[in-house]
């Protein structure tokens, strides 16, 4: 990962940017993790590339058909994961105000393209309303 561009020292900084050790110990301390929650590590720009992350198989095994995309960077990892999730057959929603990019124009261009061609774009409030309505 990035070794050929930046060298092994910089590659290691990128690789360990999210911390090291068990995933449960690297999750934000104010986030409540329940025993049934799925925890996977993404090792590429997408969480849905075969062989790089178990997420597609894990979701399918749980009969999950809808994916919510939130995180950084909207126009890099978030967009890549969202497109790949759609390709895997998941109903995919990019949560507009739960994604971030370096610049608003990059963020908005990605959301526009995704909505026009791949899946849905909703606000957090809309998503929560949809979840409540389906419960």
Buried (B, 14 or more C-beta within 10 A) or exposed (E): EEEEEEEEEEBBEEBEEEEEEEEEEEBEEEEEEEEEEEEBEBEBBBBBBEEBBBBBEEBEEEEEEBBBBBBBBBBBBBBBBBBBBBEBEBEBBBBBEBBBBEEEEBBBBBBEBBBEEBBBBBEEEBBEEBEEEEE
